[in-house]
């Protein structure tokens, strides 16, 4: 068969669907290869951006975020945090890091593989000390604060970043406090400088176990101190929690930074200008730490216990379910349902995070000489009644205003009794 006779056949096949599909496949392969090249380039650029951000973080942390160094202190610098190691107790003396707005875009998963710190010459392989010790391996720098950088997050799993914490601390209020700080960064869009440290004592229990290679000391308290020095209003606050049960809500543990300096012996944020340092280290108003749009804005700490006259605060309400009791707190928000037209008074914390609320049913509205929805907003009150639950939240149904006492009246009564 000559070329003259097969040429029409080749032309026909070239225009056939089979050849067309082959041409489309070639085009697809070319586009896919281009996409892969661009994706690889993008990952390289992302890596460079991440390294640049970590470099800025390390610089700013060293300039503004370290406590004052004592003789013999050696700062260990990791990609996203720094620390001084207390080898005698096998715990960090302190850690320092910055919570950056990048956490909002980070989605890296937890690693949960704890390792010795390669930058510390002393033994930090503490697996056998913690295993079945009754203590959690509590992060000082949370891994979630570094979920935007694999390199920085991995370093948070070194034992040099771990302190022995009771489960009721580590899995409860400590984790809630860390979430609270990230929420501020999210809604404010500003960085937080954070120092975390144990507060040691003269007689601390050891994680003594027969198979343990090292004795690890369990501190009685831990603290976090934070400052925002990027915003127009420079501010600071600290939180101290005991290494055990802390059941009064995290805002109850807010203190001035000055007080944790006195407890720990550390000089925190010494690089700040003296006047600014003195001002922000005297602050402890948690209301300053809610960014625009945060639905929790307005929440307050429960009234400190013990309350007079057999009264209880909102956190204690859950311990008296099924009994008649008097519960006291601040009405931080109100909510009226459309279906039942019932009024809900949320105490201390905003819906849906409240520990306790009171209900005024529509049928009981005529029993009030004032509008409880507006009149009670922002007031500290005590309500008396049978405590029940709905969706595991303690509540009291108020039938009339005689079941409400204003906290100011309670305080005045105490003052009169003292005289």
C-alpha positions as CSV (number, residue, x, y, z in Angstrom):
1,X,0.0,0.0,0.0
2,X,1.5,3.3,-1.1
3,X,1.5,6.6,0.9
4,X,-1.0,8.0,-1.6
5,X,-3.5,5.3,-0.7
6,X,-3.0,5.4,3.1
7,X,-2.9,9.3,3.4
8,X,-6.7,9.6,3.4
9,X,-6.9,6.9,6.1
10,X,-4.4,8.8,8.3
11,X,-6.4,12.0,7.8
12,X,-9.6,10.2,8.7
13,X,-8.1,8.7,11.8
14,X,-6.6,12.0,12.9
15,X,-10.0,13.5,12.9
16,X,-11.6,10.6,14.7
17,X,-12.8,10.7,18.4
18,X,-9.9,8.3,19.3
19,X,-7.3,10.8,18.1
20,X,-9.2,13.7,19.6
21,X,-9.2,12.1,23.0
22,X,-5.5,11.4,22.7
23,X,-5.0,15.1,22.0
24,X,-7.1,16.2,24.9
25,X,-5.2,13.8,27.2
26,X,-1.9,15.3,26.1
27,X,-3.3,18.8,26.8
28,X,-4.6,17.6,30.2
29,X,-1.2,16.1,31.0
30,X,0.5,19.3,30.1
31,X,-1.8,21.4,32.3
32,X,-1.4,18.9,35.2
33,X,2.4,19.1,34.9
34,X,2.2,22.9,34.9
35,X,-0.2,22.8,37.9
36,X,2.3,20.5,39.8
37,X,5.2,22.8,39.0
38,X,3.2,25.9,40.3
39,X,2.1,24.0,43.4
40,X,5.6,23.0,44.2
41,X,6.7,26.7,43.7
42,X,3.8,27.8,45.9
43,X,4.9,25.4,48.7
44,X,8.5,26.7,48.4
45,X,7.2,30.3,48.8
46,X,5.0,29.3,51.7
47,X,8.0,27.7,53.3
48,X,10.0,30.9,52.9
49,X,7.1,33.0,54.3
50,X,6.9,30.7,57.3
51,X,10.6,30.9,58.0
52,X,10.5,34.7,57.7
53,X,7.6,34.8,60.2
54,X,9.4,32.5,62.6
55,X,12.5,34.7,62.3
56,X,10.4,37.8,63.2
57,X,8.8,35.9,66.1
58,X,12.2,34.9,67.5
59,X,13.6,38.4,67.2
60,X,10.6,40.1,68.8
61,X,10.4,37.5,71.5
62,X,14.0,37.9,72.4
63,X,13.6,41.7,72.4
64,X,10.4,42.0,74.4
65,X,9.2,38.7,75.7
66,X,11.8,37.1,77.9
67,X,11.9,37.3,81.6
68,X,15.0,38.8,83.2
69,X,17.8,36.2,83.1
70,X,19.4,35.0,86.3
71,X,23.1,33.9,86.6
72,X,23.4,30.5,85.0
73,X,20.3,30.7,82.9
74,X,20.7,29.4,79.3
75,X,18.0,30.3,76.9
76,X,17.1,27.5,74.5
77,X,15.6,28.8,71.3
78,X,13.2,26.7,69.3
79,X,11.4,27.8,66.1
80,X,8.3,29.2,67.8
81,X,9.3,29.5,71.5
82,X,12.1,29.9,74.0
83,X,12.7,28.5,77.4
84,X,15.1,28.1,80.3
85,X,15.4,24.5,81.6
86,X,15.5,23.7,85.3
87,X,17.4,20.5,85.3
88,X,17.3,20.0,89.0
89,X,13.5,19.7,88.9
90,X,13.3,18.4,85.3
91,X,10.8,21.0,84.3
92,X,11.1,24.3,82.4
93,X,11.9,27.3,84.6
94,X,9.8,29.3,82.1
95,X,8.7,29.3,78.5
96,X,8.0,32.3,76.3
97,X,6.2,32.5,73.0
98,X,4.0,34.7,70.8
99,X,0.5,33.8,69.8
100,X,0.2,35.1,66.2
101,X,-2.9,35.7,64.1
102,X,-1.6,32.8,61.9
103,X,-3.3,30.4,64.2
104,X,-6.6,31.2,62.5
105,X,-5.3,29.7,59.3
106,X,-3.3,26.9,60.7
107,X,-4.9,23.5,60.6
108,X,-2.1,21.1,61.5
109,X,-3.1,18.1,63.6
110,X,-1.7,17.2,67.0
111,X,1.4,15.0,67.0
112,X,1.2,13.5,70.5
113,X,4.8,12.1,70.2
114,X,6.8,13.4,73.1
115,X,10.6,13.5,72.6
116,X,13.7,14.6,74.4
117,X,15.0,18.1,73.5
118,X,18.0,17.8,71.2
119,X,19.2,21.3,72.2
120,X,19.6,20.4,75.9
121,X,22.6,18.4,76.9
122,X,21.1,17.1,80.1
123,X,18.7,14.1,79.9
124,X,15.2,15.2,78.9
125,X,13.9,11.7,78.0
126,X,11.2,11.7,80.6
127,X,8.8,9.1,79.2
128,X,9.3,6.6,82.0
129,X,8.8,9.4,84.6
130,X,5.4,10.5,83.3
131,X,4.0,7.1,82.3
132,X,1.3,6.0,84.7
133,X,2.4,8.7,87.2
134,X,-1.0,10.2,87.7
135,X,0.1,13.4,86.0
136,X,-0.5,14.6,82.5
137,X,2.2,15.9,80.3
138,X,1.1,19.5,80.4
139,X,2.2,21.8,77.6
140,X,3.6,25.1,78.7
141,X,3.5,26.4,75.1
142,X,0.3,24.9,73.6
143,X,0.8,23.0,70.4
144,X,-2.4,24.6,69.1
145,X,-0.6,28.0,69.2
146,X,1.8,26.7,66.6
147,X,-0.6,24.8,64.4
148,X,0.4,27.0,61.4
149,X,4.0,25.7,61.4
150,X,5.0,22.1,61.5
151,X,8.5,22.9,62.7
152,X,7.3,25.1,65.5
153,X,4.6,22.7,66.6
154,X,6.9,19.7,66.7
155,X,9.2,21.6,69.2
156,X,6.2,22.0,71.6
157,X,6.3,18.2,72.1
158,X,9.8,18.2,73.5
159,X,9.8,17.3,77.2
160,X,11.5,20.7,77.8
161,X,8.1,22.2,77.2
162,X,6.3,19.9,79.5
163,X,5.3,20.2,83.2
164,X,3.5,17.6,85.3
165,X,-0.1,18.7,85.6
166,X,-3.0,17.0,87.3
167,X,-5.7,15.9,84.7
168,X,-8.3,18.1,86.4
169,X,-6.1,21.1,85.6
170,X,-4.6,20.2,82.2
171,X,-7.8,18.9,80.6
172,X,-10.0,21.5,82.1
173,X,-9.3,25.2,83.1
174,X,-5.8,25.2,81.7
175,X,-7.0,24.2,78.2
176,X,-9.9,26.6,78.5
177,X,-7.5,29.4,79.4
178,X,-5.4,28.6,76.3
179,X,-8.6,28.8,74.2
180,X,-9.5,32.1,75.8
181,X,-6.1,33.6,74.8
182,X,-6.4,32.3,71.2
183,X,-9.9,33.8,71.0
184,X,-8.5,37.2,71.9
185,X,-6.0,37.0,69.1
186,X,-8.7,35.9,66.7
187,X,-11.1,38.7,67.4
188,X,-8.5,41.5,68.0
189,X,-6.2,40.5,65.2
190,X,-3.2,41.3,67.5
191,X,-0.4,39.2,68.8
192,X,0.0,38.1,72.4
193,X,3.3,37.8,74.2
194,X,3.0,34.9,76.7
195,X,5.2,33.7,79.5
196,X,4.3,30.4,81.2
197,X,6.0,28.9,84.2
198,X,5.5,26.7,87.3
199,X,5.5,28.3,90.7
200,X,7.8,26.0,92.7
201,X,7.8,25.3,96.4
202,X,10.2,24.0,99.0
203,X,8.6,20.5,99.2
204,X,7.2,19.3,95.9
205,X,6.1,15.8,95.3
206,X,8.2,13.7,92.8
207,X,7.0,11.5,90.1
208,X,8.8,8.7,91.7
209,X,8.4,5.4,89.9
210,X,10.6,2.3,90.0
211,X,11.3,2.4,86.3
212,X,11.8,6.1,86.1
213,X,15.2,7.3,84.9
214,X,14.7,10.8,86.3
215,X,12.8,12.3,89.2
216,X,10.4,15.0,88.0
217,X,9.1,17.6,90.5
218,X,5.4,18.5,90.5
219,X,4.8,22.2,91.1
220,X,1.9,23.3,93.3
221,X,0.9,26.1,90.9
222,X,1.3,27.2,87.3
223,X,0.8,30.7,85.8
224,X,0.5,32.4,82.4
225,X,1.2,36.1,82.0
226,X,0.3,37.9,78.8
227,X,0.7,41.3,77.3
228,X,-0.6,43.0,74.2
229,X,1.9,45.7,73.2
230,X,0.8,46.0,69.6
231,X,-2.6,47.6,70.1
232,X,-3.4,51.2,70.9
233,X,-4.0,50.4,74.5
234,X,-1.1,48.4,76.0
235,X,-2.3,46.0,78.5
236,X,-1.4,42.9,80.6
237,X,-2.9,40.3,82.8
238,X,-1.9,37.0,84.4
239,X,-3.6,33.8,85.6
240,X,-2.5,31.6,88.5
241,X,-4.0,28.1,88.9
242,X,-3.2,25.4,91.4
243,X,-2.0,22.0,90.2
244,X,-5.4,20.4,90.9
245,X,-9.0,21.3,90.8
246,X,-9.8,24.9,89.8
247,X,-13.6,24.9,89.5
248,X,-14.5,28.6,89.7
249,X,-14.2,29.6,86.1
250,X,-11.0,30.9,84.5
251,X,-11.8,34.6,85.1
252,X,-11.7,33.9,88.8
253,X,-8.0,33.2,88.6
254,X,-7.0,36.5,86.9
255,X,-4.4,38.5,88.8
256,X,-2.0,41.3,88.1
257,X,1.4,40.3,86.6
258,X,3.0,42.0,89.6
259,X,1.5,39.3,91.9
260,X,2.9,36.3,89.9
261,X,6.3,38.0,89.9
262,X,6.1,38.1,93.7
263,X,5.1,34.4,93.8
264,X,7.6,33.1,91.2
265,X,10.6,35.4,91.8
266,X,10.7,36.1,88.1
267,X,11.0,39.6,86.6
268,X,8.6,39.5,83.6
269,X,8.7,41.6,80.5
270,X,11.7,43.7,81.8
271,X,12.5,45.1,78.4
272,X,9.3,47.2,78.4
273,X,9.7,50.9,79.2
274,X,9.5,51.3,83.0
275,X,6.4,53.4,83.1
276,X,4.6,51.1,80.7
277,X,5.7,48.0,82.5
278,X,4.5,49.3,85.9
279,X,1.2,50.3,84.4
280,X,0.3,47.1,82.6
281,X,1.7,44.8,85.3
282,X,-0.8,46.3,87.7
283,X,-3.8,45.4,85.5
284,X,-6.1,42.5,86.0
285,X,-9.4,43.5,84.4
286,X,-10.4,40.5,82.2
287,X,-13.1,42.7,80.5
288,X,-10.3,44.3,78.5
289,X,-9.6,41.1,76.7
290,X,-12.5,40.6,74.4
291,X,-12.2,41.6,70.7
292,X,-14.9,43.1,68.6
293,X,-17.4,40.4,67.6
294,X,-16.6,38.0,70.4
295,X,-19.9,36.6,71.6
296,X,-18.4,36.0,75.0
297,X,-17.8,39.7,75.5
298,X,-19.4,40.8,78.8
299,X,-18.9,37.6,80.7
300,X,-17.7,38.0,84.3
301,X,-16.1,35.9,87.0
302,X,-18.5,34.2,89.4
303,X,-18.9,35.8,92.8
304,X,-16.0,34.6,95.1
305,X,-16.9,31.9,97.5
306,X,-17.9,31.4,100.2
307,X,-21.0,33.5,99.9
308,X,-22.8,34.6,103.1
309,X,-26.0,33.2,104.4
310,X,-25.8,29.8,102.8
311,X,-25.9,31.3,99.3
312,X,-24.0,29.8,96.4
313,X,-22.5,31.2,93.2
314,X,-23.3,30.0,89.7
315,X,-20.6,27.4,89.5
316,X,-21.8,25.8,92.7
317,X,-25.4,25.6,91.4
318,X,-24.8,22.2,89.8
319,X,-24.0,20.7,93.2
320,X,-27.5,21.5,94.5
321,X,-29.7,20.1,91.7
322,X,-33.0,18.8,93.1
323,X,-32.8,21.1,96.2
324,X,-34.1,24.6,97.0
325,X,-31.2,27.0,97.1
326,X,-30.2,30.6,96.6
327,X,-27.9,31.3,93.6
328,X,-26.1,34.6,93.1
329,X,-24.4,36.1,90.1
330,X,-24.4,38.8,87.5
331,X,-27.1,38.9,84.8
332,X,-24.8,39.4,81.8
333,X,-27.5,38.8,79.1
334,X,-31.2,38.1,78.6
335,X,-33.0,36.1,76.0
336,X,-36.7,35.8,75.2
337,X,-37.9,32.7,73.3
338,X,-40.5,33.3,70.6
339,X,-42.3,30.0,71.0
340,X,-42.9,30.1,74.8
341,X,-42.3,33.8,75.2
342,X,-40.2,32.8,78.2
343,X,-37.4,35.1,79.5
344,X,-34.0,33.6,80.2
345,X,-31.6,35.5,82.5
346,X,-28.0,34.3,81.9
347,X,-25.7,34.6,84.8
348,X,-22.0,35.4,84.6
349,X,-21.5,33.8,81.2
350,X,-23.1,34.4,77.8
351,X,-25.5,31.9,76.1
352,X,-24.7,29.1,75.3
353,X,-21.8,28.8,77.7
354,X,-23.6,29.7,80.9
355,X,-23.3,27.5,84.0
356,X,-26.6,28.8,85.4
357,X,-29.7,30.7,84.2
358,X,-33.1,31.8,85.6
359,X,-36.4,31.6,83.8
360,X,-39.4,33.9,84.0
361,X,-42.3,32.3,82.3
362,X,-44.9,34.5,80.6
363,X,-47.6,33.5,83.0
364,X,-45.5,35.0,85.9
365,X,-44.7,38.3,84.2
366,X,-47.6,40.1,86.0
367,X,-45.9,39.2,89.3
368,X,-43.2,41.8,88.7
369,X,-43.4,45.6,89.2
370,X,-40.6,46.1,86.7
371,X,-39.6,44.6,83.4
372,X,-37.0,41.9,84.4
373,X,-35.6,41.8,80.9
374,X,-34.3,45.3,81.1
375,X,-34.2,46.1,84.8
376,X,-32.0,43.1,85.8
377,X,-29.6,43.4,82.9
378,X,-26.0,43.9,84.3
379,X,-27.1,43.7,87.9
380,X,-25.8,41.3,90.6
381,X,-28.7,39.4,92.0
382,X,-29.6,36.3,94.0
383,X,-32.5,34.0,93.0
384,X,-34.2,31.5,95.3
385,X,-36.0,28.4,94.1
386,X,-35.8,24.7,93.2
387,X,-32.8,23.9,91.1
388,X,-33.5,21.8,88.0
389,X,-31.6,21.2,84.8
390,X,-32.2,21.5,81.1
391,X,-29.5,20.3,78.7
392,X,-27.3,19.7,81.7
393,X,-27.4,23.4,82.7
394,X,-28.6,24.3,86.2
395,X,-31.6,26.7,86.3
396,X,-34.3,28.1,88.6
397,X,-37.8,29.2,87.6
398,X,-38.7,32.6,89.2
399,X,-42.3,33.0,90.1
400,X,-42.3,36.6,91.4
401,X,-39.9,39.4,92.4
402,X,-39.9,38.3,96.1
403,X,-37.6,35.4,95.0
404,X,-35.0,37.9,93.8
405,X,-32.6,39.7,96.1
406,X,-30.1,42.4,94.9
407,X,-26.5,41.7,95.8
408,X,-26.1,45.3,97.0
409,X,-28.8,44.6,99.6
410,X,-27.0,41.4,100.7
411,X,-23.7,43.4,101.1
412,X,-25.5,46.2,103.1
413,X,-27.0,43.6,105.4
414,X,-23.6,42.1,106.1
415,X,-22.2,45.5,106.9
416,X,-25.0,46.2,109.3
417,X,-24.5,42.9,111.0
418,X,-20.8,43.7,111.4
419,X,-21.8,46.9,113.3
